[in-house]
Amino acid sequence: MKIEAITLREIHMPLVHFFETSFGRTYSRRILLVTAHCEGVNGWAESVAGEGPLYSEEWIEAAWLTMRSFLIPELVGRHIAQAGECFSLMAHVRGNNMAKAALENAIWDAEAKQKRQALWKLLGGAQREIPCGVSIGIQDSIEQLLDKIEIELAAGYRRIKVKVKPGWDVTVLERIRSRWPEILLSCDANSAYRIEETEHLREFDRFNLLMIEQPLWNDDIYFHARLQKQIRTKICLDESIHNARDAQAAVELRACGIVNIKVGRVGGFSEARSVHDLCRAYNVPVWCGGMLESGVGRAHNIALSTLENFCLPGDVSASKRYWTEDIIEPEVEVSRAGTISVSDEPGTGYRVREDLIEKLTVRKETLTAGAVLQR
């Protein structure tokens, strides 16, 4: 398979409802899409780099320049046997996992289409239905949060995750548990706490949570291991896990009992599978986290979630929770049983709406082995 050209484009999409974490509040998304043009087949992917360097050091402007100047020149013009080869071709560039992931994943999609195979099968998936949860951001009031939880439970979602931060945590969890004592409930701190707040975090134990996600520093494993020894609630690591080495260190140090795998955070499908396999070997369950993706990225999350050890409900939810109109057809839908069924169609099983994408595009650049074509 020859990688003939790669197109970068930025689109803007407003969210149906704002989404707030400990980083701040988001009303709309700047989304970086990648198209890999491979011998008559186009593979699509999405960089999950944010509007600013908040969740990680990467953000959309840096990702675009890194792809354009360093990563794409290593790929265009090359003949490869399989998409997984892209991982080693880009390995000399340190970090920049979200940029690498978008490029590698677009080529995985192209390979699946060329082979007339479903992407989830090409990845080695085993589950034909994936269980779904939802992530609900910080709201203007607890009552507003409770109303949203009620709507999502009525829609069939199997796990509720709420964002927490100092000042929006214990009282919130108390109100949720008093109303729904038995639901599968977790919380996500996005690194909002410090090890000195261990006594406060120990209060979370009384809420029978599935997990507390990334309570401490985004780059830390050691202090999470110290914290895990002092609380009963399982810690789930997200931002701290960038590769399989990080995952191995975390599970061997007992810094967590659960791992969140975000394909963009770990650099693409190849490393995501390695993290998955490592955690499976240690009997540590994993689940797929979300990054407010459009349907393109959401479809990739669905494919990844079919791997065997994705045994907890992930953040892969319906398109309509985020977008008035998504850029794929059909849109992602969740059954009343709280699951998504996977398709046997080639690639992701979702058709990219190129006409709508063109309308939403604010900049676009195509790179080939010999020239850069810009418009």
N, C-alpha and C positions, 0 to 999 in steps of 0.2 A: 504494500500500500504506500503510495507516494503522497506526502503532505505538500500539496501544490501551493497553497496560500492560506493565510489566516486573517480573518476580519475581526477587528475590535469595534465595538459600538457602545455608546452610552445612551440609555433610555431613562426617562423620568416617569415614575408611576406613583400617584397619591395613594396612601393607605385609606381603607374604609374607616378606620378608627386609629387614633394615635396609639403608639406603643411606647411605654415608659419603663426603663430599668434604672438601676443605680447610676448609669452613665448619663441619663437624660431622656428627653421625650422626642420621638420621631413621628413626623406627620406624613412624610413622603420619602420615596427611595430614589437615589441615583443608582442605577444598576448597570454593571459592566457585563455585556454579553460577548461571547467568543464563538466564532464560526470557523471550523476547520474544513477546508475544501480539499477533498481527497479523491481524485480520479472520478469526478462526477457525483460524488456523495458529499453531502454537507452534514457535519456533526456539530451539535450545539451544546454549549455549557454556559455557566454563569459564575463570575467571580463574586464571592461573598464579602469582599472588602467593603467596608462601610464608608459613610460620607466623611468621616474623620478618623484619626488614629486613636480610637477610644477602646473598642473591644480588644484590639491588638495594635501593633505598630503599623500594620498595613492599612491603607485607605485607597480609594478609587484612583486618585491621581498618581500615587506611587505605583500601584499595580499596573496601570496603563503604561507608564514609562518603563517599568522593569520588563514587562512583556515585550514592548516595542524594541528596546535597546539591547536586551541581553538574552531573553528566553526564546522569542520567536526566531531570531537568526539561527539558533541551534536546531530548529525543527523544520522550517520550510525548505523544500527541495530534497528532503531526505526520503529514502525508501525504508520502511520499517515493516517487520513481520507482524508485530502486534503493538497495541497502544501502550502496554506496560513498559516498553523500551524508552518511552519519553521520560520516565522518572530518572534514569541514569544520565540521559542527555542533558537534563537541566540541573543535575546534582551539584555542579561546581558553583552555582549561584547559591549563596547562603540565605536561609530563611525564605521570605516571600512565598510562603506556602499557598496563599489564596490565589496568587497569580499563577503559580505552577499548576494548581488543581484545575483551574478553569481551562488551561490549555490541554492538559492530559485528558481531562474528562470529555472535552469536545472530540478528541481523537478516539476515545473509547466508544463514543456514540457513533462516530463514523465507521469504526471497525464493525460494530454490531450491525449497522445498516448494510455494509458491504457483504457481510456473511449471512444476511437475512435472518438474523438471530435476535431475540429479545436481549436487551442490555443486562437485565437481571440474571439471565441464564449464563451469559458470557462472563459475568462476575463470579459465578458459582453459587448463586442464590438457591435457596431450598424452600422458601415459604411463599405460597401463592396468595396469601392474605397477610397484611401487616396490621398489628394493633396500633391505634392512634390515641395520643393524648393532646392536650392543648397547653400552651404557655400564655398566661394572662399577665399583662403588664400592670404596673402600679397605676391606680385610678385616682380620681379626684376625691373619692370618699369610699369608706368600707362598704356602704350600701350599694354603691355603683359596682364595686367588685363582686359582691354577693349576687347581684342581678346577672352579671356576666357569667358567673359560675353556673347559675341555674340554667341559663340558656345553653351552655356547652354540655352540661349533663343531660339535658333534654334531647340534645342532638346525638347522644350516644357515646361521647368521648369517654375513654376508659381510664384516663388519668388527668388530674388537674394539677398544673404547676403554676405557682404564683411567684412573682418577683418580690423580693424583700430587700430592705436596707434598714439601717438604724433609724428608729422612729416609725417604721412601717413594717412591723414583724410580729412580735408576740401577740399584741392585741388583735391584729388581723387574723392570725392563725387561730386564736381563741374563738373568734366570731365564726370562722369557717367550720371549725370542729363542733361547735355547739349546734350548728344547723345541719351538718352532714357528718355524723360521727364515723361512718364506715367507708367513705369514698377513698380511693387511692389518691393520696395527696402528697405533693412534694413542693419544695421551694428552691428558688435560685437567687443567690446573693450577688453574683457577678463581682466577687472580690470586695464586697463592701465592708468586711469586718477585719479585725486584727486579732492576733493570738491573745492579746491582753483582755479580750472580751469573751474568753472561754466560759466564764460563769454565766454570762448572758446567753451564749449559744447553747449551754446545757439546758436552758429552759425549753428549747425546741423539742427535747426528748419526750415531753408529755403529750405531744400532738400526734404520735404514731405516724410519722412521716415515712414515706418510701425512701427519701433521701433529702439531704441538703446539698445543693450544687454549688461548688466553688465558693465556699465562704471566705477564704483568705486570699492572699496575693495571687495575681494571675500567673506569675512565674514561679510559684512555690510548690514544692512537694514535701520538703522536710517539716515545715510547721503544720501542714495538713496531717502528717503522720502523728505529730504530737497531739494535735487536737482530736484526731480520731480515737486515741487512747482514752480521752477524757469525756467523750460523749457517746451515747448509745446509737443515735441516729447515724445511718450510713452516710458517709461523705461520697459525693460523686464529683470527680474531677472533669473539668471542661477545658478552660483556658490553659491549664498547666500541661496538657498532653498535646505535643506537636508531632510525635512519631512513636514507633513501637518501643524505642529505648526509654522514652519518658514513661510509657505505660508499664514497662517492666519494672522500672525503678519504683513507681508508685505502688504497684501491687506487692512487690517484695518488701517494701518499707511499711506496708499496710497503711498507706496514706488515704486509701479509699476502698470502698466495697463495690463500687459501680463506676463505669467509665462512659462518658458521653463522647461519641465519635461524630465529629463534623467533618465531612469530606474536604471542605475548603481549608479548615484549620490544620489538617495533617498533610496537605499537599497533593491530594488526589486519590483516586480509587486504589492505586497500587499500595500506598502506605495505609490507607483506611483498612484494606483487607489484612495487612500485616498486624495492625493494632487489634483488629477483630480476632485474628487467630491467636495472638499472644494472650489476650484476655480469656478466650475459650480454654486455652491450655491451663490457665490458673483458676478456672471456674469462676471468673468474674463476669457478671452480665454486662452487656452494653446496650445502648440505645442511640438513636439518631437524633441529634439536635438540629434546630432550625435557626436560620439567620434572616428571617423576613424575605425569603427568596420569592422570585416570580415563579411561574409554572415551570420554567426551564430548570432551575435549580431544584425545585420541589420534585420534579420527575426523577432527577438523579438520586435524591434522598430516598425515594420510594424503592428504586432499584437496589441501593445499598442495604436498605432495611430488610431485604429478603434473605440475607446471610443468616446462617443458623443461630449464632449467638446473640442476635438482636431480639432478645426475649422480653424486653420491657417496652411498654408503649412509648413511642417517640413523639417528637414535636411536628411530625408530618401531618398537617391538617388540611382541610378543604380550602380551595382557592378563594371561595367567597368570604372566608374569615378576614382576608386581607385586601382583596382587590375587587373593585366593581366589575372589571373585565380583565381576565387573565390573558396572557399571550400564548396560550396553548389550547388545543382542542383535542379531546374534550377537556374541560376543566377538571381539576382533581376533586373528586367527591368522596365523602366518607359515608359508609352505610350506617343505618340505625343501630347496628351492632358495634359500631366504633372501629371499623376496619376499612382498609383500602385493598381492593383486588388488583393484582398486577396483570398486565396484558402480555399476550404472546406475540404481539406485533413486533417487527424489527425495530431496533433502537429502544427508545424509552417507552414506546407505545402511545406517545402523545405527539400530535402534529404542531409544529411551531407556526404561529400565525404571522408570517412574514409581512403581510400587508399592514397589520396593526403595529408591528415592531417598527416598520419604516415611519409610520406616523409619529411614534413616540421617540424616535431617534433624534438626539441633539448633536452628536458627532459620530463620525465613522471613518475607519482607516483600514485599508487592506494591504497586507504585506506579503510579498512574494520573495523568492530567492534572489531575484535580480533588481527589484525596484519596490518603492513604496508608492502606492496609489492612494491619493487622499481626496476626500470631498466633504 
